Amino acid sequence: MTLQVERPPSSQEPKPHTVPHQRKWTDYFTFCTDHKVIGIQYLVTSFMFSFIGGAMAEVMRTELATPNPDVVQPEFYNQLMTLHGTIMLFLWIIPAGAAFANYLIPLMIGAEDMAFPRLNAVAFWMIPPGGLLLIVSLLIDAPQAGWTSYPPLSLVSGQWGEELWILSILTLGTSSILGGLNFLVTIWKMRMPDMDVYSMPLFCWSMLATALLVLIGTPVLAAALILLSFDLLAGTSFFNPAGGGDPIVYQHMFWFYSHPAVYIMVLPFFGVISEVLPVHARKPIFGYRAIAYSSLAIAFLGLIVWAHHMFTSGTPGWLRMFFMATTMIIAVPTGIKIFGWCATLWGGKINLNTPMLFGIGFISSFLIGGLTGVMVASVPFDIHVHDTYFIVGHFHYVLFGGGILGLYSGVYHWFPKMSGRMYNETLGKIHFALTFIGINLTFLPMHPLGMQGMNRRVALYDPKFQFLNILCTIGAYITAVSVLPFVVNMVWSVFKGKPAGRNPWRALTMEWQTTSPPAIENFDEEPILWAGPYDYGIDTQMLDEDQSVDELLAQASAEVN
Amino acid sequence: MQSSTIDESQTVLNYSHDADSASGHHEHPDLRMFGVAVFLVAESMIFLGLFAAFLIYKAMIPEFPPEGTELELLLPGINTIILISSSFVMHKGQSLLKNGDDVKGLQIWFGLTALMGAIFLGGQVYEYTHLPFTLATNLFASCFYVLTGFHGLHVTFGLLLILAVLWRSRKTGHYSSEKHFGVEAAELYWHFVDVVWIILFGLVYLL
């Protein structure tokens, strides 16, 4: 049997504005079932919420520049802190992961759309109401028990704000479950005929792991919130010690979701980085299967470590040992990924453009967050720094380093595909420099602050911590300023950027085979799996009947040596 | 050289081609059933969370259920038998359609299932109105009402699915031995609700 192998499409393909079957701008405000429209809807919505959540962070940092609560009232500070956490997690980073999944999965596996397009649109359209519930709560009676909403605090700190928070999270959680279901079924059942699981891009693997976590974890959070809701409104006492209940049960149920949620937030961006690095280093990814399996390992381990958030909640010693050990083991698959990425860069032909800069920034920041994660996994250290700024620094490195830098990297990498135009490289580099300096200046001083004992979640602190806090605040302002070149770049380039062509990066994954932006049903003609997603360095144009790939590889390695 | 023909055994890096992955994305009759199954996995995790909370309270509180909240077994027992048998009744209807194109049979047996489900719900409402305790009496009472109530919500939804199937089956040709996703999905959901009830009954009434 023979197989037609074609050369990869060149980058001088039809100009985007001549491509037929494109969406109108009004489609982005409708119940559109096209996965690409939904992907963009997710992305833009999540960025809008991030600006709201970011503004809240700036107010908090301004407040924390001085030891006294003189900028905002402590009660309002609590509300800001609660909403900042909730918005950034549930309305920025999780939907942003879903944005890439929606946009890329069908393109990467050569499908026309997701498995259930209408369900997909339903999942997106639950996000704006869910977010509005949170924002509206500011006008009435915002929740102020923190994003964890631990009872009994959440039972006494404002009933309606708390109830709105619960309704919002239930809505967003349902959206997340429906999305995860769609990703799982699509990846599993809709790959193009020639694509087996080991030839699909690593982004699909990481979304597979993410979808499993969403499907297993999120419903348990829903169960916890249903019970909390009964406690708030119906006079039950599931979590209220006054009536015989136990707040620790809430903590177990909450963290059974919310620890895996950390991986729901960063796994998609592990996938993004696995796509970005090989393309811009022109090298095959190092250890494809190891990186693929480590996603699944992270997902599995992520489900059995939740009680490490509860070392100081009266958890018995033997149980703490179990959760300490399992938590530390997560460093192994994560380390495999990081070594895989570094080995991919090693000896590569690295192009330091914006996606690559963010990718390298991602690795370094996530590394710091991961290492402090191993530190707080150990019980004695955790008891020392529990609920201090060390924890705040740690998870911001994980989520900013692992989530948001990965997100920016992906945004720049796929911007030409999504818009059909190139972004401005200079503005992109300015954006990277400001972001990278900003976040390190913000979150690095938090570690010594926490070690010295500064509490998180309070507007008032000991004046001896002021110097480091001022550094954090300056860093926060720089991070805020960094958004400007980003927004200017994106908006300007969508309209005025240079046409990008099909494949400006000369990447090998399937989505670059179609026009930019892709036509409504993705591929004009049946896509061809002409190479694996990461076969860089193998000159397929040289392939002919007389030369097998093995010979070619041998020849290539002889040249290298 | 725009394209070249090469032997498959030496295609680029031998990206292997499974025999069973040979079906394209157009032909996946089982796609939607797979989706329903995945959805039910997520659903069962909600129940698992609630059951886990119940078991923790059970382990934590020495007298659980406390005095005054013991449950009668007769009515829920009969109810359980009705609900479990309704699964077999429903399967009969589905297999009549699937193996013999018997839409009439489907309607009769599904109608009977709906009736049995309604009796189950009626029995539950009757039980609720005759119990000597309320939602907030104590922790066991709260667990009882939330667990059975949440399950009752699922029975109601299953009932709506069956009624939707019955309503749609009146259109000739809507369901046939080839085309029966709605029928099968409703059935799978109903079995799921049944299985959850068996576990719930064991935990709340018998344990």
Interface residues (C-beta under 8 A of the other chain):
Chain A: M1 T2 L3 Q4 V5 E6 R7 G110 A111 E112 A115 F116 L119 I177 G180 L181 N182 L184 V185 W188 K189 M190 R191 M192 P193 D194 M195 D196 Y198 S199 L215 I216 G217 T218 P219 V220 A222 A223 A224 I226 L227 F230 A234 G235 T236 S237 F238 G243 G244 G245 D246 V249 H252 M253 F256 L529 W530 A531 G532 D535 I538 T540 Q541 L543 D544 E545 S548 V549 D550
Chain B: M1 Q2 S3 S4 T5 I6 D7 E8 Q10 T11 V12 L13 N14 Y15 S16 H17 D18 S21 A22 S23 G24 H25 H28 D30 L31 R32 F34 G35 V38 F39 V41 A42 E43 S44 M45 I46 F47 L48 G49 L50 A52 A53 I56 Y57 M60 I61 L135 A136 N138 L139 S142 C143 V146 F150
